[in-house]
Amino acid sequence: MKPSATKHMRRVVLVYLGLLIITCTAPCCIHNKRSSPDSSAIGIDVLYKSGSRYYPLTFVTFIKIDPAHPDIYFQKKTIGSNMTWNGHVHLLNAKPGRYIAVAGFDSTTTRDYRGKDESTISRSYFFTKEMIALTVIDLKPAEFRYMGYFLIDHMGKPGMKDLYKIRNADAAQLHYCGIIAPQRARPSVGSCIYSEAMNALTAPNDSDSTYAAKLISRDKSEEANQRFLRAALGTLSGTEWAPLIRKQMR
């Protein structure tokens, strides 16, 4: 990997982590206003399996479909979620149009008995073609929509022998991985050596894995939708989003 490529990926991860810090600590004070009368919002729940338990992704990558190129599996411009609270991921102030979700991210940090950070484990998941199709929504002006509740696992952990390339990925997963984490979609021996050396110098206890997700189950029922709306209202009560949420509630 060229140094510029590694630096780019580190910037991407830092942006992701920065967004997580912002969006997970003060959602109402930052996102309480709609940017225009037509501003809408999207929500989604994606939980990944780790051991015998499931944990929520804390950042999701969305895409607003380009009407001139409507193939949902090969879009180019991504949009990151901008609020996460209690495991629920949101994209607030979204413009009307057709949207999909293509990837997600989570990071956990372990601490020693003194409360000092010891290591950070970062996980990126790229969604299957099947799952991407299930997230499609057509967002109208001034609307609060839910994509659904999804449980995922992965198709295998990348290893050194594969140069940490994403494993068993379908065409859509490879495409979106190539946009967001190109060194995991098209690795080389040089890039792998450079990346490992940089990690050893700057973050020897950290790990960063990129997975092709495997869909375990989904719930797009009205009951799931109402649960999400109730949670969203609890988070965004007293903001300009509350009337849009109440409009969708039964």
N, C-alpha and C positions, 0 to 999 in steps of 0.2 A: 504494500500500500504506500502511495506517495504521502509525504508528511502532510500536504494540504488536505488529502482525503481524510486522514486520521483527525486532523484538527477540525474539519467540518463535522465529523461524527461526534466528536467531543462537544462541539458547540450545540449540536442537535440535542444531545443528552442533557447538557446544562440548561438549554431552553426548556426541555420537558420538565426537569427538576424545578426550575424556577417557576414555571406555571403551576406545578403541584403545590409549591409553598404558598403561592398567592391564592390559588383557587380553593385550597383546603382549609384556609384559616379565616378568611373574611369574605364569604360570598356576598352577603347582603350589602355591605358598605361599598363594594367594588362594582357589583352588577345589578344594583337595584333599579337603574334607569334603562328604559328602552331607548335605542338610538334614533328611532323614528316611529311614526304611527303604524308602519307596516312591519316593524321588527317582530320576528318570531323566535321560537326556541325549540330545541330538540333535546330529548333525554334518552339514555340507554343504560342498561345494567349488563355488564359482562364480568363473569367470575371465572377465574382459572383454577384448575386443580393443582394442588401441591400436597403431596402425601395423601392423606385421606380427607383433606378439607378443601374448601373452595374459598378463594380470596378475590375481592373486587379489583379490577383494573382501575387505576386512578387517572388515567389519561387515555383518550380515544381519538383517533384520527378519522375525521369525516371528509367527505368529498361532495361538493355541489356539482352535479352532472352538467357538463357542457352540452347544451341542446344541439350544437352543431356536430358533436361526436358523442352520441348517446350510449355507447357501449360501456356498461358499468364496470367492466373488468379491466379497462385500460385507459383510465383517466390520468391526468397529470398533476392537477393542482390540489393540494391537500389543505385542510383547515383543522387546527387543533381544538379540542374541547377547552372551554375557558372557565368552567366551574365544576368542582367535585365536592360532594358533601355526603357524609355517611354512606359512602360506597356508590352513590348515584352520580353519573357523569352527565354533564349538560354542555350544550353549545347555545349560549344566549346571544341575542341580537343577530340571529341568522337571517339572511335574506330569503325571500320566497323562492322556491324551486325544488327540484328533485335532489334528494340526498341519500348517501350510503355511508356506512361505517366500514373501514377497511383494516384497521389495526388498533392495537392498544398497548399500554405500557404500565408497569408498576415497579416500584423500587422499595426495598425494605432495608433498614439499617439495624444492625445488632450493636449493643452497647455493653461495656464491661460494668463491674460492680460500682465503679465511680461515676457512671453515666457518660463516659467518654466513648465516642464512636469507634467501633472496632472494624466493621466491614459493611459494605453495601452490596446487596444482590439486586441487580436490575434484570428485568425480563421484558422482552418485546414479543408480541404475538401478532401474526398476520393472518387475517381471517380467510377461510375457504370461500370458493365461488358460491357454494351453497349458502353459507352464512351471509355473505355480502348481499345476495339476492333477497334474503329474509329481512334485511335492514332497510330496504328501499322505502322511502316515504316521499310523498308530494306535499311539500310544505306551503300552505297558503299564507297570505299576509295576516299578521296579528294572530298567530296560532301557536299553541304549545302542544307539541307532538312527542309521542313515546315510540321508540323503535322496537322495544321489547327487552326481555330478560333472557340472557344466554349463558349457558355453562359450557366451558371449553376445556380441553386438555391439549397436549401437543403431539406432533407426529414423530418425535425423537429429538434428543438433545444433540446439538452439533458438537463435534469433537475435533481434536487436532488433526486426525487423519483426513478429515473433510475440509481442513483449513477453516473450521468453524462456519462453514456454509450452512444456510438454512436447509433443513432436511425434509425430504418428501413433500416438497411444496408443489401446489398446482400452479397453473399459468398466472392466475391473478395474484397469488401470494408472491411469486417471483417478481412480478411486475411492480407491485407496491413496495416490496422489500428493496427493489432496485432504486426506487425513488427516495425512500426514507433512510435505508441503511445499505447503501450499495456495496460496501465491503463484505456484507453477509450474503449478498446475492451473487456476487462475482468476485470471490476472493482469489488472491494469488499467493504464492509462497512468500514473496517479498513483503506483501502487505501483512500477512499473518505474523511473520517474524518481527516486523516493525511494531505492530500492535502489541504483541506479547512483551516486547522490550519496554515499550512505553508504560504498559500497565505495571510491570515489575518495578519501574522507577517511581511512578506517580501514585499508584494505588495497588500495592501488592496484595492486599487482602480482599479486594473487590472482585466481583464477577459480573459479567454482562452476557446474557444469553439471548439469542434470537430464535424464535420458534415458528414453525408452520402450525397454526392452530388446528385442532380437530373439534368439530361441533359435537357436544354430548347431548344437549337438549336445548329447547327454547320454549318460551312462554310468551305468546303475543295475544293472550286472551284479554277480554275486557276487565276481568278481575285483576290481572297483573297491571293493566293500564291504570286502573283506579288506585291500586296500592302506590304506584309511582307518583300519581298526581297528589295523593295525600301527603306523601313524603316531601314532594316539591313545594307544596303549599306551606308545610311546616318550616321549610328552609327559607322560602321567599315571601312569607307573609309580611304585609306592610310595604311591599315593593310594587313597582309598576307591573310586575309579572303576575301578581296575585289574581287580578280580574281575568286574565287569559286562562289561568289554571282552573279557576272556579267555573268558567264557561264549559270546560271539558268534563267536570265532575258530575256524577250521577247522585 
